[in-house]
Amino acid sequence: MKKERRQELETLFIQDSDEDWRKMLNPEEAALIARWDAQFEEGKRRLSQVPGENQDNQKQ
């Protein structure tokens, strides 16, 4: 995957709440996004287990 395309996907992943762009991914891109989704969910899960952090995150 070209560096420019990966950067574009990173921007979409972080900033675009409309997920229609995910429907246009090729299999390689879809696998990358699925991995990022899993990492993001794992990070959220770990943060929820940190004492004190959980309350701060729920306020946001």
N, C-alpha and C positions, 0 to 999 in steps of 0.2 A: 504494500500500500504506500502510496506517495505521502511524503511528509505533509504537504499542503492539505491533502484530503483528511489525513488524521487530525490535523489542527482544526479543520472545519467541523469534523465530527465531535471533537472535544468541546468546541464552542456551542454546538447544538445541544449536546448532552447537558452542559452546565446551564445554558441560558434559555433554551426554547422549551417552554412548558407544553406547547402543542406537540403531540407526538406523531403527527402525520408524517414527518420526515423519516421516521423509522420504517415506514412501509416501502420506502424507495431504496433500502440498503441491499447491497449484494451479500452473498453468504459470508464472506470474510468480514465485512463491516458489521453485519448482524452479530457474528460471534464475538467481535470486539466489544460491541455495545452490551451484549449479554454479560460479558465478563465484568465490565464497568458497573453494570447494574448490581451484580452479585457483590462486588467489592464495596459499593456504596451501602447496600443493605447490611453487610457485615460490619461496616464502620458504624452505622447507626445502632446496630445491636450492641456493639461493644461500648459505645458511648452511653447507652441506656443503663449499662451495668456499673458505670463509674459513679461512686457516691458523690452527691452534690451536683454533678453535671446533669443528671436527669432532670432535676427541678429547673435548672437554668434553661435547658432545651425546651421544656414544656411551656415555658413562658413566652417563647418566641413564636 
